[in-house]
Amino acid sequence: MSIQRLSYLGFEVSDIAAWRAFAADKLGLMESSAVAHRARFRIDSRAWRLSVDKGQADDLSFSGYEVDSEEALTAVKKRLEARGVAVLVEGQDIATDRGVLGLVSCKDPAGNRVEICYGPTEVFETPFISPAGVSGFLTGDQGFGHYVLNVPDASAALDFYIKGLGLHLSDIIDWKLSDELTVRIYFLHCNGRHHTLALGSFPGDKALHHFMLEATQFDDVGFALEKFEADGAIVATLGRHTNDHMVSFYGATPSGFAVEYGWGARQVETNWSVVRYDKISVWGHRFIGLG
């Protein structure tokens, strides 16, 4: 048994107030709870999908993967332990905080905290309503978008996420950043979403390169694009990726990493073949920078 989907992400951020405004106004996320040291946000019928907690890292704090049952959770735990990974069965206090029935945690080879859970909380009786009028986000069996990690050792990370957690390689892009630097990016899937996680050794010291939200309507991308443009917060212009075919742009977050806001990605299909690309985009995605 393997993990089924990305359930949630957690960031450690230095400015909670800035993130509350950013998540609501620019991304269109619905705030579900907020206290002085933390805010959480919804994008669908789940109680929360994104948590921002007070701290100085301005980086990824944890990723939460989901399985469908307690038996599957136990199976993933044993699979990781068989590969020499130390896995902690979290107590009821952490499970209650995350709003799940069961939870284990471990560290990936780069030191990132990884949580695996089952039984997340649904609040279907309280519909998701975007404060920015976003029509909705693509989640369900595909989980909460994707994220891209900057790892010092891609081989070790691939071993953990593929052989340990059970993700599958979708494809590879050799991204030429300059005449002197080409980064090989590995895209991994665990369901129909083209990639839930991507791994590469990028310039910079942040663990999180970017995270992605996929809107259900293309116009939602356009409306968000205008808001980022108005604030001079575009990291990469509108474009279409070669591998997942998503039309998207990249914007700056209050924590110095990027968010990809997109629509229309293709899904992994039966008899999928791994291929390699020399370009990251068919068109667009002109890099402007985080400023």
Protein Blocks (a to p, Z undefined) as FASTA:
>chain_A
ZZfbdfbdcdddfblmlmmmmmmmmnopacfbdcfkbccddfbfbfbfbdcdddfkopaf
bdcdddfbfklmmmmmmmmmmnopacddddfklmmmnopabdcddddfkopacdddehia
cdfklccddfklpabdcehjnogaiaddddfblmlmmmmmmmmnopacfbdcdddfbfkb
ccddddddfbfbfblbdcdddedjbfblbdcdddfbfklmmmmmmmmmmnopafbdcddd
fklopacdddddfkopacdddehiacddehiacdddfbfbfggjiafbjZZ
